[in-house]
Amino acid sequence: AFAQHDGYVTGSIESNSIQYAQDEATGAVLPKDHFGSNNYAKVDAFWGNFSAGFQIEGYMPVLQGYPSHLEGFALTSKYAAYSADGWNVRLGNFYGQFGSGLLFRSWEDRDLGFNNSLEGIDVAYNWNDAVSLRAICGRPRLGLTAVEDIWVRGADANIAIARLVGLSAFDIDLGASYINRYEEAWGSTERGSVGGYSARAGLGWNGLSLKGEYVTRQSNYIGEDVE
């Protein structure tokens, strides 16, 4: 759908449903109601530098093999964003990845019934496709409607050195990331904090590329256990 002044709306609907039958050959357990249905509806609206959207999911009931805690129907994600002059600011649910994803990766895979989007704020800046900076803070999705009592905070930086100095025949990239996961430890008064760091480099020339990344982490818990 389109409107004047560069406004438009996009959307999608996906439904996966199965009617289960008894399989005498394998002896597989037949679901109680003999039926499963995973459904998704997504809408995004764009107007100038602004955008907003939401996703609704319905598991009525959830297909066999998917997490049982997804049972039900709910608004699972929503966001509002602004992009201009290299800046991109997003409030609500978002996905992302730092480097190769070893340190931080948030994504959706409907085939696996997996969605660990963060609910919070995502701020990114890109200068001339040579320098990119990003900072995030949010709580991971838990099941259908809840978020975990965990705060994930992080920052990521990438520099394309060859682009900065005008070397068109080469790609020389450097990057670094930091992520922190903070939570209250179960069954205790402890407060748990796990921090991770990564450094990476990439070299490309004439269709050949070489990349490497180093990742490390450290844990810090304070407080006393409760019997």
N, C-alpha and C positions, 0 to 999 in steps of 0.2 A: 504494500500500500504506500502511495506517495502523496505528498502535500507540497504546497508552494514553499519557497525559501529553503530548499534542500532538506526538507523533512521527509522521513520515510520510516516504515515499520516492517520488520521481518518476523517470521514465525515458523515454527515447525511442530509437528505432532508425530509421535512414534508410539506404536502399540505392538507389544509382543505377547501373544496369548497361546496357551496350549490346553487342549482337552486330553487328559491322561486316560489311558486304557490299561487294563490288566495285562501284564506280560508274563505268561506262564513259563516261557523259556528261560528267563533270567531270574524270576522270582522277586523282581524289584517291588519295593513297598509302594502301594498305590496311595496317593494323597487322599485325605478324608473327603474333600469336596470334588475330587477328580478334575480340578481346573486351576489354572494359574494365569495371571495377567499383569505384566509390567508396562506402565504407561507414562509417557513424558510429553509435556507441552511447554514450549519455550517461546517467549516473545521479547524482541528487542526493538526499541524506538530510538531514532537518531534525529537530532535537530541542531544543525550548525555544529558547534563544538561540544554539545551536550549529548549524552546518551543514557538510557536507563533500560532495565529489563528485569525479567523474573522467569523462574521455572517452577512448574507444578508437576508433582509426581504422584502416581497412584498405583499401589500394589494390591490387587483385589481378587484373590490373595496373591502374595508374592510367588513367583515361579520357583519350582523345586531347584535346590542347589544354590539359591541366593540367600543372603543373610535374612533370618526370620525377623529381625528387629526393623525391617523396612515395611512391615505390614501397615497398610493404611493409605490415606490420601492427604496431601499437605502441600503448602507453598514451601518449597525447599531452598530457594535462593532468590535474592533480589539485589539490585545494585543501581547506583547512579554514578556517572563518570563525566569528567570534563577533560578535554584535550586541546591544547593550543601552544604554539611557540616551543615545541619540544617537550612540553609538560603533559603528563597524563596522571590524573588523580581519580581514584575510584574508591567509593564507599559502599560497603555491603560485602557480598560474596565475590571471591576472586580466586583464580588459579595462577600458578607460576612455577618457575624452575630456576635454580641457581646453578650455573655451569652445566655439568653432565647430569645433575639430579641426584648425585650421591649425598649431598648435604641437605638439599631441600627440593621437594617436588610435590606439587598439589595439582591433582587432575581428576577427571571423570572418565570412567570406563563402564558404560552401560552393559556391555557383554559380561562383565564380572560383577555387576551390582556394586561398583566401587565409586565413591565420591568423597574426597577429603578436602573439599574447598575450605578456605579460611573466610571467616566473617569478621571484617574489620576495615582497615584502610590500607591502600596500596598507592604509593607515590613514586613515579618514575620520571626521569629526565633524560633526553637524548639530544646531544649536540652534534649536528652535522654527520650523523652516523659514525662518529669517531669516538665519542665518549658517552657512555650510558651509565646512569646511576639509578638505584632503586632501593626503596625502604618499605618494609611491610610490618604490620602488626595485626594480629587477629587470633581467633579461636577456631579450631578445626571442627568441621561438621561431625555430628555423632548421630547415626541412625537417620530417621526420617525428619524429625522436627527439632532436635536438640543440638547443642554445641557442647564440646568437652570443656571441663573446668581447667583448661590449659591455655596459656598465652604463648604464642609463637611470635617472636620478633626477629627481624633480620635486615641485612643490608647487602647490596651487591654492586660491584663496580666493574666495568669493562672498558679497555682502551685499545683502539685499533691504531697502533703506532704507525703502520705503513700509510694509512690514510691521512694521518696527521702531518706526516712529512712529505706526502705526495709520491710515494713509491707505488705506482700502479701495477708493477709486475709481481709484487710480493703481498702476502698477508701476514702481518705480525701482530698478534693479539695477546694481551695480558689481562688477567681478571683476578678478582679476590672476592670472597663472600664471608659473611658471618651470620650465624643463626643461633637463637637462644630459645629454649623450651622450658617454661616455668609452670610448675603444678604443685598442689598440695599432695603430699604422699598419702596413700591410702592407709587407714588404720593407725595413724600417728599424727603428731603435731609437726612433723617435718615439712619443710618447704624444699621442694626439689628444683634444681636448676641445672640444665644440661646445655653447654655451649659448644658450637662447632665452628671450625674455620676451614677455609680452603683457599688455595692459590693455584692458578692454572696459566698455561701458556700454549699458544698455537702458532704454527708456522706453515704457510702455504706458498707454493710456487709452481706455476705451469701445470696445474691440475693435481699436484701432489700435496699432501698435507700431513703434518705431524702434530699431535696434540697430547698434552699431559696434564694431570691434575693431582694435587696432593690434598688430602682431607684428614683432619684430626678433630678430636673432641675432648672435653673435660666435663666432669660432673661435680656438683657442689650441693650438698644437702645440709641443712641446719635445723636444729630442734632435737627433741627427745621422743623416743617411741612411747606409745601409750599401751600399757598391758591390757 
